[in-house]
Amino acid sequence: MQPDTGIVKLIVTGRWPHVARQIKSELRKAIPGAHIRSAGFRSVFILEAAGDVLELAQRINRDCAEDIGHVTPALAEVESKPGAIRSRKSWVSAGRCRSDFSAGTLSGGR
């Protein structure tokens, strides 16, 4: 697998709900230059960074193991409407996201 130089998004859940500032600090140390923002839920963050998604996830799991729960790559972003979700679900299940995902283009396949 060749390294990906596109921007990838990872969804990171914190293990502890009341230490968001500490979790963000640990994520910044693990992935310098990453853009980290809240996902709108307590202890759930969206991390955007350049690089290979597997390498980034492994680095976060290794360096932030005590503070995080899970790291999940975002395969697609959709509007929160049933039709849009069904459409994207079929796109992902048909495997059409693989080329976009590996190229770092997470919003492709519309």
N, C-alpha and C positions, 0 to 999 in steps of 0.2 A: 504494500500500500504506500503510495507516494504522499508526502506531507501536503496538506491543504493550506493554501495561503489566503483563502477567503475568510470573511467574517462569519463566525459561527455563533449560535446562541445556545446557551445551556441553561436549564432551569435547575436551580439549586435550592434544596430545602434545608432549613436549619434544624438542628436537633433540639434546640432550646428556644422557646417562643419569645423570651424577653431579653435576648442579647443580640439583637439585630446589628447594632453598631460593631460589636466584637466580631460577628460573622463576616460582615463586610470588610473589616480590617484584615482578617485572615485571608479572605479571598483576594484582596488587593496584593497582599504579600506573595501569595501563591502564583498569581497571574498578573504581573506588573503591566500596566497600561490597559487593563480590561475595564470596560464600562459596566458598572454594576448598578442595578436599580431594583426597586421593590416591584413585585408582581401584583400588588394590591391585597395580598394576604399576609398575615403575620408570619414571619420567618420563611417567606418564599421570595427568591430573588431571580432576576434574569441577568445573566452574565454574557456580555458580548465581547469577543476577542478574536484576533487573527490567529490562525494556526490550525493544526490537525485536531479535530474534535475528540478523538480517542486519547491523544496525548494530553490535551487540556483536562479532560475528565479524570484521567489517571493522576495527574499532578494535583488536582483539587482533592481527590480521594486520599492521596498520600499525605499532603501537607495540611489538610484541614479535617482530618478524620474525627477529631474529638468534637468538632462544632457542627458538622453538617450531617444531614440524614441521607440524602440522595442527590445525585447529579444525573440529569437526563438531557440529551440533546433535543432541541426543538426541530422537528422535521418540517413543520409548516405553521403558518399563522393564518387564522381565518377569522372572519367576523362572527360574532356569537349569534348566529341565526341557523335554524335547523337545515335549511337548504344548502347553505355554504358549508356547514359541517359535513353533511352527507356527501357533497361533491368532493371535498378534500379527503374524506375517508376512502372513497373509491380510488382517488388518485394515489394515496399512500399504499393501499392494499394491492393495487395493480403493479406496484414496484416502480412507478414512474418517478418517484421522488429520489431514487438512488443516484441518478446522474446529477440532478440539481443539488442534492445534499453533498455529494462528493466534490462538486465544483464550488461549494460554498454559497449557492444561490438558494436560499431557503424559501423564497416566495414564488418560485417557478411552478409551472404545471397548471396554470389557471385555465 
